[in-house]
């Protein structure tokens, strides 16, 4: 997930710190730079759900793959590879 976030923000990872303890604190707080509004609300929602602090709210892979936006992109990719 962090790789997707870095790519979309053209920036650094969503969580950075000078040591492991500080990094763990930032991750537990769940505060990170949001992606810009130039991307769709669907994509923003997916990113936010993947980085959710709450395990119950965090997206599972099966739910991500069932997302209509993701399904469409996967189908497009599959067609382009043929």
PyMOL commands that set and color helices and strands:
alter all, ss='L'
color gray80, all
select helices_A, chain A and resi 2-9+20-29+41-50+61-66+68-81
alter helices_A, ss='H'
color red, helices_A
deselect
rebuild
show_as cartoon
